[in-house]
């Protein structure tokens, strides 16, 4: 059964969603009291959420002033993508020999759901994230899973700052082809080919 979100987790998600939607702009100062009034909660869960976001590098804590929304750079995005490439390649190698047919079927279901869905670009991004996290879960390493999830959440915010106006006027990115190729290579027990398609999938999200 899915666990109920705590107030802290709800506020955390609300702030993340606000950054993604462009409601909270780059360099904007978020005030603790204003957020308390906005979300109709006490100070404690708001402060806890803000501190977590600060520790993750999404906000910058400015004492006696507020929390500034960090302005992401292309260099930061590419550094994170380099980290993801090394981490996810390791995960694929580590989990290759223990992958079960039901694991691959679960990945196919994610792709099938995405292909049928007429969602917006950010719902598509979340489905892409689900695919990569499902792959990471096969390594059976909770620390790796958490680090990848944090990195992908960070990237979502960065891409929102860079591409929000552009992506919402265009079609949803077509990254399904690489996901399908990864699964097919794994079904054929071809690790080298699966690694190649994974590398290409991640390369498509690097920034020039």
C-alpha positions in Angstrom: 0.0 0.0 0.0 1.3 3.5 -0.9 2.4 5.5 2.1 0.7 8.8 2.8 2.8 11.8 2.3 3.8 13.9 5.3 3.2 17.6 5.4 6.9 18.2 4.8 6.9 16.0 1.7 3.8 17.7 0.4 5.3 21.1 0.8 8.5 19.9 -0.8 6.6 18.7 -3.8 4.6 21.9 -4.1 7.7 24.0 -4.2 9.3 21.6 -6.8 6.2 21.8 -8.9 6.2 25.6 -8.6 9.7 25.8 -10.0 8.9 23.3 -12.8 5.8 25.3 -13.8 7.7 28.6 -13.8 5.6 30.0 -11.0 8.8 30.3 -8.9 11.4 31.9 -11.2 15.2 31.6 -11.2 16.8 33.8 -8.6 13.4 34.4 -6.9 13.4 34.7 -3.1 11.0 32.3 -1.3 9.9 33.6 2.1 9.1 31.1 4.8 6.1 33.1 6.2 4.6 33.6 2.8 4.8 29.9 2.1 3.1 29.1 5.5 0.2 31.4 4.5 0.1 30.0 0.9 -0.1 26.4 1.9 -2.1 26.9 5.2 0.3 24.9 7.4 2.5 25.5 10.3 6.1 26.8 10.1 7.7 23.4 10.9 6.9 21.4 7.7 7.7 24.5 5.5 11.1 25.0 7.2 11.9 21.3 6.9 11.1 21.3 3.2 13.1 24.4 2.6 16.1 23.0 4.4 16.0 19.8 2.3 15.7 21.7 -0.9 18.7 23.8 0.2 20.8 20.7 1.0 20.0 19.4 -2.5 21.2 22.6 -4.1 17.8 23.6 -5.4 17.5 26.5 -3.1 20.1 28.7 -1.5 19.6 29.7 2.1 20.2 33.4 2.7 20.1 34.0 6.5 17.5 36.6 7.6 16.3 37.1 4.1 14.9 33.9 2.6 15.6 31.1 0.2 16.7 31.9 -3.4 15.8 29.6 -6.3 19.1 28.5 -7.7 19.9 29.5 -11.3 21.1 26.3 -13.1 23.9 26.4 -15.7 24.5 24.2 -18.7 27.8 23.1 -17.2 26.0 21.9 -14.1 23.5 19.9 -16.3 26.3 18.3 -18.3 28.2 17.4 -15.1 25.1 15.7 -13.7 24.6 13.9 -17.0 28.3 12.7 -16.9 27.6 11.4 -13.3 24.4 9.7 -14.5 26.2 8.0 -17.5 28.8 6.5 -15.2 26.3 5.5 -12.5 23.7 4.0 -14.8 26.3 2.1 -16.9 27.5 0.5 -13.6 23.9 -0.4 -12.7 23.3 -2.0 -16.0 26.5 -4.1 -15.7 25.8 -5.1 -12.1 22.2 -6.1 -12.6 22.6 -7.8 -16.1 23.2 -11.3 -14.8 20.4 -11.3 -12.3 17.6 -9.7 -14.5 14.5 -11.8 -14.6 11.9 -11.9 -17.4 9.4 -10.1 -15.1 11.9 -7.2 -14.7 12.0 -6.7 -18.4 8.2 -7.0 -18.6 7.9 -4.3 -16.0 10.1 -2.0 -18.2 8.0 -2.8 -21.2 4.8 -1.9 -19.3 6.3 1.5 -18.6 7.0 2.1 -22.3 3.5 0.9 -23.3 1.9 3.2 -20.8 3.9 6.2 -22.1 3.1 5.4 -25.8 -0.6 5.5 -25.1 -0.6 8.6 -22.9 -1.4 12.0 -24.3 0.3 13.7 -21.3 2.2 16.9 -21.3 5.9 17.1 -21.5 6.5 17.0 -17.8 4.3 13.9 -17.2 6.4 12.4 -20.0 9.6 13.4 -18.2 8.3 11.6 -15.0 7.6 8.5 -17.0 11.2 8.7 -18.4 12.4 9.0 -14.9 10.3 6.0 -13.8 12.1 3.9 -16.5 15.6 4.8 -15.4 14.7 4.4 -11.7 13.2 1.0 -12.5 16.5 0.0 -14.1 18.4 1.4 -11.1 16.3 -0.6 -8.7 17.5 -3.8 -10.3 20.9 -3.2 -8.8 19.4 -3.6 -5.3 21.3 -0.7 -3.9 19.2 1.9 -2.1 22.0 4.5 -2.0 22.5 4.4 -5.8 18.7 4.6 -6.3 18.5 7.7 -4.0 21.4 9.4 -5.8 19.9 8.8 -9.2 16.5 10.1 -8.1 18.0 13.3 -6.7 20.0 13.8 -9.9 17.0 13.4 -12.1 14.9 15.7 -9.9 17.6 18.3 -10.2 17.8 17.9 -13.9 14.0 18.3 -14.2 14.3 21.7 -12.6 17.2 22.8 -14.7 15.4 21.8 -17.9 12.3 23.6 -16.7 14.4 26.8 -16.5 16.0 26.4 -19.9 13.2 25.0 -21.9 9.8 25.6 -20.4 8.5 28.0 -23.0 10.0 26.0 -25.9 8.9 22.6 -24.8 5.3 23.6 -24.1 5.0 24.8 -27.7 6.4 21.6 -29.3 5.8 17.9 -29.3 6.8 15.7 -26.4 10.5 14.5 -26.8 10.8 11.1 -28.5 13.0 9.1 -26.3 11.0 5.9 -26.4 13.1 4.5 -29.2 16.2 4.2 -27.0 14.2 2.6 -24.2 12.8 0.0 -26.5 16.2 -0.7 -27.9 17.6 -1.1 -24.4 15.0 -3.7 -23.5 15.4 -5.6 -26.7 19.1 -5.8 -26.2 18.6 -7.1 -22.7 16.2 -9.7 -23.9 18.8 -10.8 -26.4 21.4 -11.0 -23.6 23.5 -8.4 -25.4 25.0 -6.3 -22.6 27.3 -4.3 -24.9 24.4 -3.2 -27.1 22.2 -2.3 -24.1 25.0 -0.2 -22.8 25.4 1.5 -26.1 21.7 2.4 -26.3 21.7 3.6 -22.7 24.7 5.9 -23.5 22.8 7.3 -26.5 19.7 7.8 -24.5 21.5 9.9 -21.9 23.5 11.7 -24.6 20.3 13.0 -26.1 19.7 15.0 -22.9 23.1 16.7 -22.7 23.2 20.4 -23.4 25.4 22.1 -26.0 
